[in-house]
């Protein structure tokens, strides 16, 4: 019953008597919305970029500290001896070989005169040794690859070394 009354009222409406929307007011609302949204997104992007830059600076400081610490530790013979003793006592958890072990394996297999073994010694570059150590210590391989690419080296080379 009520539905029929509503339908009759809608049918009786004269659409010419309905006032038009105020276009200027609508345009002002839309412009205000667009402007505030753009300002918000610009401020958000600026804050994100600033935080990323701060994070990058912190990472660079940590990296520099790590390099200095590695250099200091490698200059102390007692620490190197203790490290080799503990490595001998621990069961090997990782199947990744150090560059020295890879070179020894390759030179021992040179008696076979296989061209693959000769190429293996050429692919191990000294600049990748520290990255291999990072992987052995437990640094995620993706992080190591990122560090390699930041230093302008080829991260695929690490994959080739690790497969051997």
C-alpha positions as a Python dict, from the first residue, in 0.01 Angstrom:
ca = {
    (1, 'X'): (0, 0, 0),
    (2, 'X'): (272, 243, 95),
    (3, 'X'): (474, 146, -209),
    (4, 'X'): (191, 242, -439),
    (5, 'X'): (156, 580, -269),
    (6, 'X'): (528, 649, -306),
    (7, 'X'): (522, 542, -668),
    (8, 'X'): (227, 777, -737),
    (9, 'X'): (407, 1068, -571),
    (10, 'X'): (720, 1004, -776),
    (11, 'X'): (513, 991, -1093),
    (12, 'X'): (341, 1319, -1006),
    (13, 'X'): (669, 1505, -950),
    (14, 'X'): (743, 1773, -1196),
    (15, 'X'): (1114, 1747, -1276),
    (16, 'X'): (1124, 2101, -1407),
    (17, 'X'): (1060, 2235, -1056),
    (18, 'X'): (1368, 2062, -902),
    (19, 'X'): (1650, 2310, -847),
    (20, 'X'): (1974, 2243, -1027),
    (21, 'X'): (2284, 2157, -829),
    (22, 'X'): (2505, 2452, -764),
    (23, 'X'): (2793, 2382, -998),
    (24, 'X'): (3027, 2635, -844),
    (25, 'X'): (2980, 2488, -498),
    (26, 'X'): (3031, 2133, -623),
    (27, 'X'): (3341, 2238, -814),
    (28, 'X'): (3478, 2407, -500),
    (29, 'X'): (3426, 2086, -298),
    (30, 'X'): (3597, 1872, -563),
    (31, 'X'): (3888, 2116, -594),
    (32, 'X'): (3931, 2126, -217),
    (33, 'X'): (3929, 1747, -199),
    (34, 'X'): (4187, 1713, -478),
    (35, 'X'): (4415, 1978, -330),
    (36, 'X'): (4410, 1833, 21),
    (37, 'X'): (4464, 1481, -111),
    (38, 'X'): (4762, 1590, -322),
    (39, 'X'): (4913, 1780, -29),
    (40, 'X'): (4871, 1478, 197),
    (41, 'X'): (5035, 1246, -57),
    (42, 'X'): (5323, 1491, -114),
    (43, 'X'): (5388, 1522, 259),
    (44, 'X'): (5366, 1146, 301),
    (45, 'X'): (5612, 1085, 17),
    (46, 'X'): (5849, 1346, 160),
    (47, 'X'): (5842, 1185, 506),
    (48, 'X'): (5896, 840, 358),
    (49, 'X'): (6192, 961, 157),
    (50, 'X'): (6344, 1130, 462),
    (51, 'X'): (6309, 815, 670),
    (52, 'X'): (6462, 605, 393),
    (53, 'X'): (6756, 844, 371),
    (54, 'X'): (6807, 825, 749),
    (55, 'X'): (6792, 447, 732),
    (56, 'X'): (7041, 442, 446),
    (57, 'X'): (7282, 663, 644),
    (58, 'X'): (7252, 432, 944),
    (59, 'X'): (7322, 129, 724),
    (60, 'X'): (7629, 299, 577),
    (61, 'X'): (7760, 374, 928),
    (62, 'X'): (7699, 16, 1037),
    (63, 'X'): (7871, -114, 724),
    (64, 'X'): (8174, 109, 783),
    (65, 'X'): (8189, -6, 1145),
    (66, 'X'): (8165, -369, 1039),
    (67, 'X'): (8448, -329, 788),
    (68, 'X'): (8668, -166, 1054),
    (69, 'X'): (8582, -439, 1303),
    (70, 'X'): (8663, -712, 1051),
    (71, 'X'): (8996, -546, 977),
    (72, 'X'): (9079, -516, 1347),
    (73, 'X'): (8983, -875, 1418),
    (74, 'X'): (9180, -1010, 1126),
    (75, 'X'): (9492, -828, 1250),
    (76, 'X'): (9485, -1009, 1586),
    (77, 'X'): (9654, -1351, 1552),
    (78, 'X'): (9503, -1491, 1874),
    (79, 'X'): (9152, -1428, 1750),
    (80, 'X'): (9231, -1597, 1420),
    (81, 'X'): (9370, -1901, 1606),
    (82, 'X'): (9067, -1921, 1835),
    (83, 'X'): (8836, -1891, 1538),
    (84, 'X'): (9008, -2180, 1358),
    (85, 'X'): (9002, -2392, 1675),
    (86, 'X'): (8631, -2335, 1727),
    (87, 'X'): (8566, -2409, 1361),
    (88, 'X'): (8745, -2742, 1401),
    (89, 'X'): (8543, -2827, 1714),
    (90, 'X'): (8205, -2742, 1566),
    (91, 'X'): (8035, -2980, 1328),
    (92, 'X'): (7994, -2815, 993),
    (93, 'X'): (7642, -2678, 967),
    (94, 'X'): (7695, -2507, 637),
    (95, 'X'): (7785, -2676, 312),
    (96, 'X'): (7928, -2352, 174),
    (97, 'X'): (8301, -2366, 130),
    (98, 'X'): (8537, -2079, 191),
    (99, 'X'): (8725, -1940, -108),
    (100, 'X'): (9045, -2103, 20),
    (101, 'X'): (8873, -2443, 39),
    (102, 'X'): (8734, -2394, -309),
    (103, 'X'): (9077, -2306, -442),
    (104, 'X'): (9231, -2609, -268),
    (105, 'X'): (8963, -2837, -408),
    (106, 'X'): (9013, -2699, -753),
    (107, 'X'): (9392, -2725, -741),
    (108, 'X'): (9369, -3084, -611),
    (109, 'X'): (9141, -3172, -900),
    (110, 'X'): (9369, -3010, -1158),
    (111, 'X'): (9537, -3346, -1202),
    (112, 'X'): (9229, -3455, -1395),
    (113, 'X'): (9298, -3178, -1650),
    (114, 'X'): (8932, -3087, -1672),
    (115, 'X'): (8866, -2744, -1821),
    (116, 'X'): (8583, -2685, -1570),
    (117, 'X'): (8827, -2692, -1280),
    (118, 'X'): (9060, -2446, -1447),
    (119, 'X'): (8773, -2202, -1502),
    (120, 'X'): (8668, -2235, -1139),
    (121, 'X'): (8994, -2084, -1013),
    (122, 'X'): (8951, -1793, -1252),
    (123, 'X'): (8595, -1717, -1138),
    (124, 'X'): (8687, -1671, -771),
    (125, 'X'): (8774, -1308, -736),
    (126, 'X'): (8924, -1158, -420),
    (127, 'X'): (8658, -889, -400),
    (128, 'X'): (8393, -1160, -350),
    (129, 'X'): (8571, -1337, -60),
    (130, 'X'): (8431, -1106, 204),
    (131, 'X'): (8079, -1156, 69),
    (132, 'X'): (8123, -1533, 90),
    (133, 'X'): (8230, -1487, 452),
    (134, 'X'): (7917, -1283, 515),
    (135, 'X'): (7701, -1568, 384),
    (136, 'X'): (7891, -1818, 600),
    (137, 'X'): (7837, -1605, 909),
    (138, 'X'): (7463, -1616, 846),
    (139, 'X'): (7382, -1296, 662),
    (140, 'X'): (7086, -1362, 427),
    (141, 'X'): (7201, -1416, 70),
    (142, 'X'): (6961, -1152, -64),
    (143, 'X'): (7117, -893, 167),
    (144, 'X'): (7464, -995, 50),
    (145, 'X'): (7357, -967, -314),
    (146, 'X'): (7219, -621, -246),
    (147, 'X'): (7548, -518, -88),
    (148, 'X'): (7737, -657, -388),
    (149, 'X'): (7525, -459, -630),
    (150, 'X'): (7566, -143, -419),
    (151, 'X'): (7942, -179, -456),
    (152, 'X'): (7908, -206, -833),
    (153, 'X'): (7980, -578, -862),
    (154, 'X'): (7776, -853, -1025),
    (155, 'X'): (7555, -1041, -775),
    (156, 'X'): (7520, -1331, -1020),
    (157, 'X'): (7890, -1397, -974),
    (158, 'X'): (7819, -1486, -610),
    (159, 'X'): (7564, -1745, -724),
    (160, 'X'): (7824, -1898, -955),
    (161, 'X'): (8080, -1915, -673),
    (162, 'X'): (7832, -2059, -423),
    (163, 'X'): (7722, -2335, -661),
    (164, 'X'): (8077, -2463, -684),
}
